[in-house]
Amino acid sequence: MSEPIRDPVSRVRMSFEPEGENLIVTLWLEPGGGLPAHFHPRQVERWSVVEGSVRFRLGDDERLIGPGDGEIPVPPGTVHGLASASDREAQLRCLVIPALRLQSFLEESAAAGREGLFTPKGLPRGLRGARWAAGFLKRYRDE
């Protein structure tokens, strides 16, 4: 497992563990943090809560989930996101099938957040942020 990296915009820490062509992401969600609604065109994600509770969006449904809810599969093309549901950190596990370049996508996005290239709402900050976002989106359009 890799050393955790922190994304200050999403308020998460992540570590990565390759598993063949797949990837296990361990995510620590800080109070007030979250991953905005998004989708992956070609990947399946299988989310589970290890500790704590989170608000999980899957398509048009949103619900509170915890360790007792088991694994939640997210098929390709399905909008999903998550948000902190308490004043305590939550830990989640996500199996990504196949990994493709998701680890580098998340590492680069977290680095850009640490550099202040985009706002907490995910919008580019200034011309430098806009240039970064255009290149980033082009590089990772398949993910």
N, C-alpha and C positions, 0 to 999 in steps of 0.2 A: 504494500500500500504506500502511496506517495505521501510526502509531507503535505498537510493541509494548506490550501491557499485561501485567502479571504477576498471576497467581493464586497467592498464597503457600500456599494449602491444597493445591491440586493440584500445586504446584511446576512450573508451566509459564508460558511467555510466549507471547503470541499476537499476530499482526497479521492484518489483514483487507483483502481486495481484492475489491470487488464485480465480478462478471462477468455483466452482464445481470441476470436474475432469480436467478442463482446467486451463490455466495460461495466465494472461495479463502481458506482459513485456513492460515497458516504457523504452526507450533507448535514451540517449543523446549522439550523435555522435560528437566528437570534430573535429576541422579542422585537416586534415591529418589522421584521424582514419578510421577504417573499420572492417568489419567481413569478413574473407577470405571465398572463395567458399567452401561450405560444403553441406551435405544433411542429412535429418533425415529419417531413414527407415520406421518409423511407425507414424509420426506426420504430421499434416497439420499445416502450419503457414499462418496467414493472416496479412500482413504488410500494414501499412498506415503511411504516413508522416504527422505529426501534424504541424511542423514548419520547414522551411528551404527547402533544396533540397539535394538529394543524388543520386549517381550512383548505380543503382540496377541491379544485374545480376540475370537472371532467365533462367536456361538452358544455351543455347548458345547466348542468347540475353542480351544486356546491354543497359540501357537507363537511362536518367535523370528523376527522379520523384519528385513531390512535393505534397502539400496538395490537389490540384485539381485533382490528379490522382486516388483518391479513394483507395479502398482496393485491394491489390494484393495477391491472393491466391497462396500458394506454396504447391503442392501436395507431399505426401510422396515420397522419392527417387529422388526428383528433386534438382539438384545442384542450389544453390543460394548464394548470398553474397551482401555486400553493402560497399560503400566507400564514404567518404566525397567528396562533390562537390564544396565547397566554403571555404572561410576563416571565416565562421560563424558556430556556433554549430547548428546542426539539431536535432529535436526531432521526434522520431518515436514511433509507438505503434504496438505491435505484439501479436495477439491472437494465442496461441499454443494449439492444439487440438489433443490428450489429453496431459496434461502437462508431464506425466510420471515423470522423475527425472531431467527435464531440469533446474529447478531453482538451484538445488544442483550442477549440472554440471557447470553452469555458475558461481556460487559463488566460487566453487573450482578452476576453471580455472583462475578467476580474482585474487584469493589469490596467486596462483602459479606465476602469472605475477608480482604481487607486491613483491614476494620473489625472483624474477629474475631467475626462473627455466627454462624459455625458451626465445628465441630471438624474436625480432619483426617479423621475418618471420615464427614464430611458431615452430622452431626447439628446441629440448631440449638443455639446456646449461650444459655441463659437465656430469659427471657420476650421480650426484644427480638429475639433470634434466631428464636424461634418465630413471632413476629408477622411478621418479615420473610419467613420461609420460607413461611408461609401465603399471603401476598400474592403472592410470587414464583411459587409453584406455580400459583396461580389465573391469573395473567397469562400464563404461558407453557405452559398445559396442552396446547396444540396442538403445541408444539415438543417 
